[in-house]
Amino acid sequence: MAKPHSAAHHVPWMQVSATLVSLFAVVPVGFIVWIAWQTGWKTSASLIFRPRVAELLWNTARLVLFAVPVSMALAILLAWLTERSDLPGRRVWAWFCIAPLAVPAFVHSYAWVTLIPGLEGPFAGVLISVVAYFPFLYLPVAATFRRLDPALEDAAASLGFGPWRVFLRVVVPQLRVALCGGALLVGLHLLAEYGLYVFVRFDTFTTAIVDQFQSTFNGPAATMLAGVLVACCLVLLALEAMLRGNARYSRVGSGAARHAQRARLGAMTIPCLLTMAFVVILSLGVPLLTIGRWLAIGGASIWRLDAIGLALVQTTLLAVLGGLLTTLMAIPMAWLSIRAPGRLQRALEHTNYIVGSLPGAVVALALVTITVRVAFPLYQTMTTILLSYGLMFLPRALVSLRASIAQAPVELEQAAGSLGRSPARALWATTIRLAAPGAAASMALSSLGIMNELTATQMLAPTGTRTLAMGFWALSGELDYAGAAPYALIMVLISLPFTWLLHVQSKRMAGQ
């Protein structure tokens, strides 16, 4: 039987496509290197090795070291309760665990800060990061729980392992791919997030970079900060690759797989329900109640339907087109990641994740420089802004697609090829179709991010473009919190169908 990594030799266009996308993803990093070269080593070193950079590095490290583990623990707990226990109303609770993705991170921050005006600093940053981003971990962990065959757990229990030991020794290792992918996604968001931390007055590399660019435009100091941010991303990528490993997680057939018996909570039912309710209040109740409060304060006068309607149409168009482009860009790399693992593939894949850790302002300025100097007709066009979305949200699409393709056994492709189908037709008839739910989830995740994107949209959008995020940010920046509330509400409402799609597709991926 052919080895999985040989698949790339039979579908060379996948390798070519993945290479072209990866080379394009290197453009923002190349922009940083180019600015550093022009600046000179002495000046660059003086900008990097200074107390301000150490302070930003400490702040960013604290965010990642606290927010990611807390999000992982919370996601495992909630996923176990909704997928492996007899928790009353677990289907509704499962939806509530995903719904916070419909609330943009900066809207979470806006809600908390206007509710508790003195909330700021590292504690506020970690708290809001967790409630905003834990669904990125809950989704893959819950989907993995649904797919786990309980036979391994039964075998461990028959050897005398207690429930906790079975969970830690048998279940948790099978969650490794989901936890690593989700944790990487959360970590990259923490590195690139801007609006959330501006509201709580907590400086990170991204807030400092955007402030530098806005004050000096393309200043070397901001570019050097972006270089340090790329180094932080490389550390995350190295950790994820080390923990994920190269183990195989698919089966050729379903075998004797059966659904696990749900654990009886008994006396713990009420505490578990209270825990779920507490999480929902923090992640959904606070933003929705705060938005409702400001809507009531503002009254009918804050509903400027002409401006809001135009922003809604433009936001939806950008989100759908950008999500589709991002998913198409991610397919070749996701396929190679599973079917042809190796040093070259890993290097190419890492370029896609690196660009996802950069602030939108850095990606935007790189594209501005290229379009102004090399391809001026593309300057401030729909093409350029969609390409920027494709670069920034590649990690979201890759994580979902990679997990979906991993569940499609390579033997099915080989069997289709042995029946006389061409490599491309065999790929389409097996892996691509089986991975369709993952592709839909990738598009939904990417579109959600595009709806909430702010800095790159402001810098690259054609004249006259005003998305919902741009309208919200302009009004909230003027402390017109009531005027910003309609934009926040609409962003949440139009994001809900995408989160519902994620919920449905995650169940389909698990065969439910």
DOVEX-113713 format. One line per field, with one value per residue (C-alpha): residue in three letters; x, y, z. Coordinates in Angstrom, 3 decimals, padded with zeros to 6 digits. Example, Ala and Ser with C-alpha at 12.3 -4.5 7.8 and 13.67 -1.06 7.14 Angstrom:
2
kolkol: ALA:SER
xx: 012.300:013.670
yy: -004.500:-001.060
zz: 007.800:007.140
This chain:
512
kolkol: MET:ALA:LYS:PRO:HIS:SER:ALA:ALA:HIS:HIS:VAL:PRO:TRP:MET:GLN:VAL:SER:ALA:THR:LEU:VAL:SER:LEU:PHE:ALA:VAL:VAL:PRO:VAL:GLY:PHE:ILE:VAL:TRP:ILE:ALA:TRP:GLN:THR:GLY:TRP:LYS:THR:SER:ALA:SER:LEU:ILE:PHE:ARG:PRO:ARG:VAL:ALA:GLU:LEU:LEU:TRP:ASN:THR:ALA:ARG:LEU:VAL:LEU:PHE:ALA:VAL:PRO:VAL:SER:MET:ALA:LEU:ALA:ILE:LEU:LEU:ALA:TRP:LEU:THR:GLU:ARG:SER:ASP:LEU:PRO:GLY:ARG:ARG:VAL:TRP:ALA:TRP:PHE:CYS:ILE:ALA:PRO:LEU:ALA:VAL:PRO:ALA:PHE:VAL:HIS:SER:TYR:ALA:TRP:VAL:THR:LEU:ILE:PRO:GLY:LEU:GLU:GLY:PRO:PHE:ALA:GLY:VAL:LEU:ILE:SER:VAL:VAL:ALA:TYR:PHE:PRO:PHE:LEU:TYR:LEU:PRO:VAL:ALA:ALA:THR:PHE:ARG:ARG:LEU:ASP:PRO:ALA:LEU:GLU:ASP:ALA:ALA:ALA:SER:LEU:GLY:PHE:GLY:PRO:TRP:ARG:VAL:PHE:LEU:ARG:VAL:VAL:VAL:PRO:GLN:LEU:ARG:VAL:ALA:LEU:CYS:GLY:GLY:ALA:LEU:LEU:VAL:GLY:LEU:HIS:LEU:LEU:ALA:GLU:TYR:GLY:LEU:TYR:VAL:PHE:VAL:ARG:PHE:ASP:THR:PHE:THR:THR:ALA:ILE:VAL:ASP:GLN:PHE:GLN:SER:THR:PHE:ASN:GLY:PRO:ALA:ALA:THR:MET:LEU:ALA:GLY:VAL:LEU:VAL:ALA:CYS:CYS:LEU:VAL:LEU:LEU:ALA:LEU:GLU:ALA:MET:LEU:ARG:GLY:ASN:ALA:ARG:TYR:SER:ARG:VAL:GLY:SER:GLY:ALA:ALA:ARG:HIS:ALA:GLN:ARG:ALA:ARG:LEU:GLY:ALA:MET:THR:ILE:PRO:CYS:LEU:LEU:THR:MET:ALA:PHE:VAL:VAL:ILE:LEU:SER:LEU:GLY:VAL:PRO:LEU:LEU:THR:ILE:GLY:ARG:TRP:LEU:ALA:ILE:GLY:GLY:ALA:SER:ILE:TRP:ARG:LEU:ASP:ALA:ILE:GLY:LEU:ALA:LEU:VAL:GLN:THR:THR:LEU:LEU:ALA:VAL:LEU:GLY:GLY:LEU:LEU:THR:THR:LEU:MET:ALA:ILE:PRO:MET:ALA:TRP:LEU:SER:ILE:ARG:ALA:PRO:GLY:ARG:LEU:GLN:ARG:ALA:LEU:GLU:HIS:THR:ASN:TYR:ILE:VAL:GLY:SER:LEU:PRO:GLY:ALA:VAL:VAL:ALA:LEU:ALA:LEU:VAL:THR:ILE:THR:VAL:ARG:VAL:ALA:PHE:PRO:LEU:TYR:GLN:THR:MET:THR:THR:ILE:LEU:LEU:SER:TYR:GLY:LEU:MET:PHE:LEU:PRO:ARG:ALA:LEU:VAL:SER:LEU:ARG:ALA:SER:ILE:ALA:GLN:ALA:PRO:VAL:GLU:LEU:GLU:GLN:ALA:ALA:GLY:SER:LEU:GLY:ARG:SER:PRO:ALA:ARG:ALA:LEU:TRP:ALA:THR:THR:ILE:ARG:LEU:ALA:ALA:PRO:GLY:ALA:ALA:ALA:SER:MET:ALA:LEU:SER:SER:LEU:GLY:ILE:MET:ASN:GLU:LEU:THR:ALA:THR:GLN:MET:LEU:ALA:PRO:THR:GLY:THR:ARG:THR:LEU:ALA:MET:GLY:PHE:TRP:ALA:LEU:SER:GLY:GLU:LEU:ASP:TYR:ALA:GLY:ALA:ALA:PRO:TYR:ALA:LEU:ILE:MET:VAL:LEU:ILE:SER:LEU:PRO:PHE:THR:TRP:LEU:LEU:HIS:VAL:GLN:SER:LYS:ARG:MET:ALA:GLY:GLN
xx: 000.000:001.311:002.412:000.256:003.028:003.292:-000.089:001.495:003.323:000.002:-001.707:001.099:-001.225:-002.003:001.690:001.974:-001.146:-000.051:003.384:001.943:-000.394:002.453:004.730:001.997:001.604:005.289:004.733:003.966:006.991:009.101:007.829:009.102:012.514:012.755:012.030:014.562:017.197:016.558:016.674:020.030:021.172:022.158:018.892:016.853:018.645:018.095:014.381:014.081:016.270:014.637:012.510:009.279:009.628:010.317:007.158:005.052:006.562:005.699:002.120:001.637:003.197:000.871:-002.141:-001.150:000.051:-003.151:-005.897:-005.015:-004.834:-008.002:-009.787:-008.598:-009.810:-013.139:-013.617:-012.911:-015.331:-018.146:-017.606:-017.707:-020.885:-022.677:-021.382:-020.692:-023.060:-026.820:-026.932:-030.540:-030.962:-027.498:-028.351:-029.335:-026.262:-024.087:-025.450:-024.843:-021.205:-020.705:-022.873:-020.251:-018.407:-021.192:-020.086:-016.950:-014.128:-014.150:-017.907:-017.274:-014.776:-017.123:-019.845:-017.652:-016.013:-019.298:-020.775:-017.745:-015.929:-012.882:-012.223:-008.793:-005.317:-004.127:-006.993:-009.545:-007.577:-007.476:-011.118:-012.531:-010.140:-011.390:-015.107:-014.585:-012.323:-013.030:-015.539:-012.598:-011.453:-014.911:-015.844:-013.059:-013.032:-016.805:-016.582:-013.802:-015.808:-018.627:-016.280:-014.448:-015.043:-015.666:-014.063:-010.679:-012.192:-013.944:-010.679:-008.860:-011.646:-011.464:-007.783:-008.780:-008.357:-010.654:-012.810:-010.321:-007.377:-009.309:-010.120:-006.538:-004.769:-007.208:-009.555:-007.306:-004.579:-007.265:-008.163:-004.596:-005.155:-008.298:-006.669:-003.493:-005.374:-007.800:-005.092:-003.021:-006.028:-006.722:-003.047:-002.854:-005.960:-004.449:-001.330:-003.262:-006.223:-006.432:-009.829:-010.392:-007.219:-007.638:-010.932:-009.346:-006.173:-003.843:-000.862:000.214:002.440:-000.576:-001.909:001.593:002.122:-001.168:-000.512:002.932:001.610:-001.206:001.172:004.161:002.785:005.157:007.554:010.552:009.687:006.336:007.886:010.460:007.664:005.959:009.181:009.126:005.480:006.464:009.030:006.259:004.187:007.081:007.284:003.560:003.931:006.884:004.956:001.883:003.921:005.768:002.580:000.513:002.981:002.331:-000.055:-002.882:-006.460:-008.644:-010.040:-010.808:-014.163:-016.407:-015.754:-017.689:-017.746:-020.649:-021.773:-020.518:-022.975:-023.594:-022.287:-024.935:-024.358:-026.687:-026.127:-023.761:-026.536:-027.412:-023.767:-023.107:-026.190:-025.089:-021.625:-023.076:-025.385:-022.490:-020.418:-023.363:-024.025:-020.385:-020.040:-023.516:-025.519:-023.116:-022.755:-026.429:-027.716:-025.247:-026.206:-029.880:-029.243:-027.560:-030.293:-032.895:-030.909:-030.433:-034.003:-035.124:-032.723:-029.667:-031.103:-029.672:-031.071:-029.350:-025.839:-026.581:-028.183:-025.225:-022.790:-024.814:-024.765:-021.039:-020.164:-022.168:-020.655:-017.086:-017.699:-019.151:-016.590:-013.688:-014.758:-015.038:-011.621:-009.958:-011.351:-010.217:-006.734:-006.570:-007.620:-004.254:-002.240:-004.719:-004.612:-000.800:-000.700:-002.469:-001.559:002.076:003.637:007.273:009.767:008.831:005.120:005.621:007.668:005.015:002.229:004.009:004.095:000.295:000.085:002.708:000.731:-002.328:-000.507:000.191:-002.089:-004.315:-002.393:000.867:-000.755:-002.532:000.598:002.503:-000.205:-000.398:003.354:003.145:000.107:001.472:004.933:004.246:000.523:-001.069:-004.347:-005.040:-004.617:-007.757:-009.758:-012.005:-009.336:-006.710:-008.961:-010.191:-006.584:-005.771:-008.670:-007.388:-003.988:-005.257:-007.806:-005.901:-005.233:-008.965:-009.643:-006.621:-007.454:-011.001:-010.046:-007.056:-009.193:-011.851:-009.393:-007.718:-011.009:-011.071:-008.828:-006.236:-007.110:-010.365:-008.375:-006.131:-009.125:-010.738:-007.470:-007.210:-010.644:-009.253:-010.082:-007.549:-005.844:-007.940:-011.226:-010.294:-009.534:-012.846:-014.908:-013.483:-011.584:-013.055:-016.629:-015.987:-014.288:-017.156:-018.485:-015.027:-014.923:-018.280:-017.018:-013.854:-015.874:-018.118:-015.135:-013.411:-016.564:-017.074:-013.577:-014.061:-017.288:-015.399:-012.153:-011.327:-007.797:-007.036:-010.499:-009.992:-006.645:-007.458:-011.152:-012.140:-013.273:-016.816:-016.631:-017.996:-018.520:-020.429:-017.157:-015.893:-019.140:-019.099:-015.459:-015.902:-018.833:-017.416:-014.147:-016.152:-017.650:-021.035:-021.794:-025.513:-024.873:-022.525:-025.091:-027.131:-023.946:-022.990:-026.445:-026.508:-023.004:-024.197:-027.424:-025.817:-023.063:-025.531:-026.348:-022.630:-022.231:-025.288:-023.677:-020.551:-022.685:-024.505:-021.386:-019.448:-022.190:-022.164:-018.379:-018.972:-021.595:-024.577
yy: 000.000:003.438:005.633:008.686:011.131:009.843:011.363:014.710:013.163:012.122:015.509:017.961:020.906:020.807:021.277:024.107:025.869:025.550:026.911:029.941:030.768:030.350:032.631:035.257:034.826:035.699:039.162:040.966:039.341:040.314:043.856:043.825:042.483:045.062:047.954:046.547:046.324:049.904:051.083:049.462:047.066:049.668:051.562:048.345:046.911:050.105:049.931:046.260:046.084:048.773:048.794:049.499:046.268:044.283:045.754:044.840:041.345:040.821:042.014:039.802:036.783:037.205:037.246:034.033:032.196:032.900:033.186:030.078:027.523:028.940:028.741:025.145:024.061:025.826:024.305:020.758:021.172:022.608:020.099:017.179:018.468:018.947:015.830:013.217:013.941:013.858:017.615:018.840:020.949:020.068:020.837:024.381:024.776:023.549:026.321:028.876:027.739:028.624:031.764:034.107:033.922:036.103:038.942:040.737:040.843:044.642:044.582:042.269:044.831:047.759:046.006:045.247:048.677:050.582:048.269:048.550:051.802:051.045:047.663:047.787:046.264:042.632:041.091:042.748:041.651:038.006:037.941:039.374:037.331:034.112:034.904:036.091:033.311:030.089:028.923:028.490:025.691:024.414:023.697:021.217:019.644:019.027:017.592:015.233:014.084:013.078:010.954:009.131:005.371:004.458:001.020:002.379:003.856:000.572:-001.313:001.074:000.779:-003.027:-002.749:-001.036:002.614:005.000:007.571:010.417:008.259:007.012:010.584:011.847:008.795:007.805:010.676:013.739:012.309:011.806:015.495:016.515:017.588:019.540:021.229:022.111:023.524:025.488:026.785:027.920:029.763:031.494:032.378:033.922:035.980:037.247:038.331:040.152:041.607:045.403:046.819:044.637:045.826:049.474:049.579:048.120:050.240:047.281:047.712:044.784:044.604:045.063:048.180:049.671:048.824:050.382:053.492:053.856:053.431:055.913:058.543:058.111:055.920:053.149:054.090:051.803:051.538:049.946:047.629:046.399:045.718:043.681:041.691:040.786:039.785:037.394:035.843:035.323:033.590:031.270:030.232:029.356:027.415:025.442:024.527:023.490:021.336:019.673:018.868:017.860:015.308:013.196:010.597:009.385:009.993:008.466:004.970:003.225:002.044:002.685:-000.773:-001.464:002.152:003.070:006.129:006.472:006.236:009.633:010.113:010.643:013.907:013.102:015.554:017.575:018.482:021.781:022.957:022.060:023.952:026.967:026.754:026.736:029.626:031.620:031.181:032.160:035.284:036.373:035.616:036.500:038.158:041.030:042.166:041.722:043.444:046.309:046.797:046.740:049.321:051.733:051.189:052.143:055.232:056.358:055.826:056.076:058.904:056.605:054.471:056.273:053.783:055.158:054.850:051.589:049.998:050.846:049.485:046.259:045.624:046.322:044.189:041.200:041.390:041.556:038.738:036.292:036.963:037.063:033.865:032.018:033.222:032.343:028.802:028.225:029.485:027.111:023.850:022.914:023.559:021.739:018.702:018.634:019.010:015.666:013.762:014.809:015.777:016.710:019.487:021.435:021.107:022.196:025.224:026.243:025.742:027.903:030.849:030.733:030.878:033.605:036.075:035.309:036.592:039.993:042.955:043.966:047.230:045.428:043.280:046.328:048.478:045.709:045.532:049.326:049.482:046.835:048.294:051.841:050.883:047.877:047.450:050.872:049.928:047.576:050.315:050.669:048.158:045.267:042.830:044.118:044.126:040.583:039.383:040.951:039.036:035.838:036.373:037.335:034.547:031.631:030.123:029.905:028.109:025.819:024.571:023.544:022.035:020.167:018.485:017.574:016.104:014.116:012.249:011.180:008.092:008.262:004.667:005.932:008.104:005.161:002.878:005.407:005.662:001.873:001.900:003.988:007.515:010.258:011.679:014.851:012.933:010.512:013.413:015.117:011.952:011.077:013.567:016.807:015.589:014.151:017.396:019.584:020.183:021.360:023.697:025.171:025.628:027.291:029.738:030.526:031.127:033.320:035.315:035.897:037.344:039.536:041.000:042.133:043.232:046.907:048.194:046.606:047.511:051.153:051.286:049.268:049.730:051.770:055.322:055.410:051.999:051.973:048.605:047.980:047.625:050.952:052.689:051.205:052.144:055.718:056.350:054.536:056.422:059.620:058.094:057.978:054.561:054.855:055.696:052.704:050.284:049.703:048.761:046.368:044.775:044.260:042.769:040.231:039.441:038.866:036.777:034.402:032.443:031.820:030.521:028.310:026.939:026.150:024.334:022.280:021.458:020.377:017.813:016.641:016.185:013.842:011.894:013.163
zz: 000.000:-000.872:001.964:002.648:001.894:-001.680:-002.482:-003.317:-006.264:-007.799:-007.334:-008.178:-008.694:-004.984:-004.214:-006.755:-005.448:-001.829:-002.709:-004.530:-001.621:000.869:-001.149:-001.197:002.569:002.993:001.489:004.801:006.454:003.462:003.936:007.526:006.440:003.674:006.055:008.553:005.777:004.744:008.348:009.066:011.797:014.389:014.204:014.055:017.092:019.064:018.254:019.264:022.378:024.493:027.665:025.779:023.790:026.972:028.533:025.494:025.404:029.070:028.518:025.470:027.206:030.187:027.897:026.151:029.272:031.193:028.557:026.499:029.385:030.988:027.626:027.167:030.598:030.098:026.638:027.884:030.788:028.661:025.844:028.289:029.894:026.568:024.782:027.479:030.370:030.910:031.509:031.034:027.900:026.646:022.987:023.904:026.098:023.216:021.025:023.788:023.975:020.301:020.110:021.691:018.349:016.961:019.248:017.966:020.498:020.603:021.252:024.220:025.484:024.786:026.796:029.804:029.917:029.686:032.339:034.668:033.750:035.921:034.316:032.655:032.665:032.424:034.401:032.111:029.057:030.147:031.286:028.070:025.904:027.501:027.157:023.567:022.279:024.229:021.532:019.139:021.451:022.371:018.741:017.885:021.362:021.309:017.785:018.902:021.933:019.560:017.435:020.233:020.357:024.029:023.528:024.602:027.747:028.518:028.091:030.441:033.012:032.829:033.794:037.031:036.010:037.853:035.988:036.405:035.341:032.300:031.342:031.723:030.242:027.473:026.580:026.845:024.518:021.857:022.175:021.331:017.710:018.602:021.596:019.700:016.724:018.867:021.194:018.219:016.819:020.143:020.584:017.122:017.833:021.071:019.199:016.473:018.426:018.591:019.541:022.595:024.326:023.360:025.292:028.450:028.082:028.014:025.711:023.531:020.481:018.225:019.943:019.950:016.268:015.179:017.290:015.725:012.201:012.766:014.165:011.813:008.940:007.963:010.742:011.344:015.050:014.284:011.722:014.227:016.718:014.009:013.617:017.313:016.906:014.102:016.473:019.052:016.390:015.544:019.195:019.191:015.945:017.316:020.470:018.483:016.093:018.980:020.909:017.886:016.515:013.403:014.786:012.573:013.719:011.015:010.475:007.189:008.445:011.359:012.774:015.927:017.014:019.257:021.146:024.682:027.531:029.032:032.533:035.180:037.015:039.907:042.748:040.533:038.080:039.759:040.159:036.518:035.344:037.395:035.838:032.336:033.185:034.655:031.476:029.270:031.351:031.036:027.329:026.023:028.778:029.427:025.773:024.894:028.024:027.583:023.943:024.938:027.628:025.207:022.619:025.219:026.226:022.612:021.491:017.867:017.006:016.928:014.120:011.081:008.591:005.491:006.969:008.786:005.703:003.471:006.075:006.349:002.585:002.277:005.298:004.044:000.558:001.879:004.368:001.826:-000.910:001.540:003.290:-000.023:-001.221:002.089:002.040:-001.546:-000.651:002.337:000.630:-000.990:002.166:004.398:002.094:002.035:005.824:006.201:003.035:002.534:005.876:005.699:006.269:003.145:003.865:007.482:006.384:003.856:006.400:008.955:006.555:006.458:010.246:010.606:008.520:010.649:013.746:012.220:012.910:010.034:009.835:008.995:006.299:004.905:004.750:002.995:000.330:000.127:-000.540:-003.265:-005.007:-004.935:-006.201:-008.442:-009.173:-008.759:-010.562:-007.624:-005.003:-002.842:-004.863:-003.899:-005.120:-002.703:000.337:-000.385:-000.737:002.629:004.191:002.605:004.199:007.649:008.045:006.506:009.972:010.703:007.452:007.771:011.265:010.314:006.959:008.378:011.045:008.465:005.942:008.735:009.192:005.509:005.153:002.372:001.470:-000.071:-002.508:-003.330:-003.855:-006.212:-008.134:-008.432:-010.099:-012.948:-011.840:-012.389:-009.261:-009.455:-009.879:-007.107:-004.808:-005.635:-005.239:-001.814:000.330:-001.033:-000.610:002.839:003.870:002.629:006.173:007.189:004.181:005.173:008.722:007.382:005.326:008.281:010.574:007.996:007.261:010.985:011.232:008.165:009.540:012.636:010.911:011.353:010.760:007.373:006.099:007.030:005.210:002.085:001.373:-001.678:-001.039:000.301:001.991:005.529:007.166:010.386:012.301:010.922:011.870:015.372:015.961:014.751:017.092:020.118:019.625:020.070:023.271:021.545:023.015:022.288:018.646:018.340:019.809:016.580:014.729:017.522:017.545:013.780:013.784:016.351:014.492:011.090:012.696:014.376:011.172:010.655:014.192:013.704:010.534:012.548:015.113:012.471:010.466:013.541:014.199:010.571:010.732:013.646:011.680:013.656
